[in-house]
Structure formats: structure tokens, C-alpha cells
Amino acid sequence: MSLLVITIGLFSLGLYGILIRRDLVAILASIEVMLGSATLLLVGLAAAGTPMGTHEGAVEATGVMVIVLAAAEAAIGLALVISVARRFKTTRVDELAEVKG
């Protein structure tokens, strides 16, 4: 039960960061916090759901898979932030609100 409370708290903290922050890098960091809470929940549930001796390595495989996906997401997100910063000379979401075709 405490695992669920911790992950809900972390996810809420990340969601709060997304809604409040106006800088793209801070929003990306908040998304990473949300992904970290999901990782914690997946690994915790995998550890609780597999008795010792069966499916050895399932917990580690779950954790590694999610960490690899998080690294790919961070690389793509940072590349997009750099592209936006070079093109518009800012990373503030307020100043990027208008989209031109």
C-alpha cells in the first residue's frame, strides 16, 4: 500500500510541475519524474507478483526495459527542445503559443 502512495505522490508532483512550469526543460524534467514514478510502480509490482524462484530476472528485465525507454524519451525530448531553442531563440512555452504554417 505504501508503494502505491509513494508512486501516486511522485506522479502528482510531476503533473503539478507540468501544469505550473513555463520552461520546456522544466516540463521535460517533470515528465521524467512522472515516468520515474511509473517505473517504480512497475518494478514494485513485478517484485511483489513473482515469488522467489519463478521467473528469475523478471523484475530486473522490467526495470531495464523502462529505463531504456526513459533514456530514449529523454534523448528525443532534449533534441526537440534544442531544435525549438535554436529556431525561436527561447524555451518559454508562453512565447511559443502561436503556431505559424
JODA-V772014 format. One record per backbone hydrogen bond with DSSP energy under -1.0 kcal/mol. CO is the residue of the C=O (numbers start at 1). NH is the residue of the N-H. E is the energy in kcal/mol with one decimal. If there is no record, write none. Layout:
# JODA-V772014
co	nh	e
CO	NH	E
CO	NH	E
This chain:
# JODA-V772014
co	nh	e
1	5	-1.8
2	6	-2.4
3	7	-2.4
4	8	-2.3
5	9	-2.2
6	10	-2.5
7	11	-2.5
8	12	-2.5
9	13	-2.2
10	14	-2.2
11	15	-2.4
12	16	-2.5
13	17	-2.0
14	18	-1.9
15	19	-2.1
16	20	-2.1
17	21	-2.1
22	93	-3.4
23	27	-2.2
24	28	-2.3
25	29	-2.1
26	30	-2.0
27	31	-2.0
28	32	-1.9
29	33	-1.8
30	34	-2.0
31	35	-2.4
32	36	-2.3
33	37	-1.9
34	38	-1.8
35	39	-2.2
36	40	-2.4
37	41	-2.1
38	42	-2.5
39	43	-2.7
40	44	-2.3
41	45	-2.6
42	46	-2.3
43	47	-2.3
44	48	-2.0
45	49	-2.2
51	54	-1.6
55	58	-2.0
57	61	-2.5
58	62	-2.1
59	63	-2.3
60	64	-2.7
61	65	-2.3
62	66	-2.1
63	67	-2.2
64	68	-2.4
65	69	-2.0
66	70	-2.2
67	71	-2.2
68	72	-2.1
69	73	-2.3
70	74	-2.4
71	75	-2.3
72	76	-2.2
73	77	-2.6
74	78	-2.7
75	79	-1.9
76	80	-2.1
77	81	-2.3
78	82	-2.5
79	83	-2.1
80	84	-2.5
81	85	-2.6
82	86	-2.2
83	87	-2.0
84	88	-2.9
85	89	-1.3
91	24	-2.4
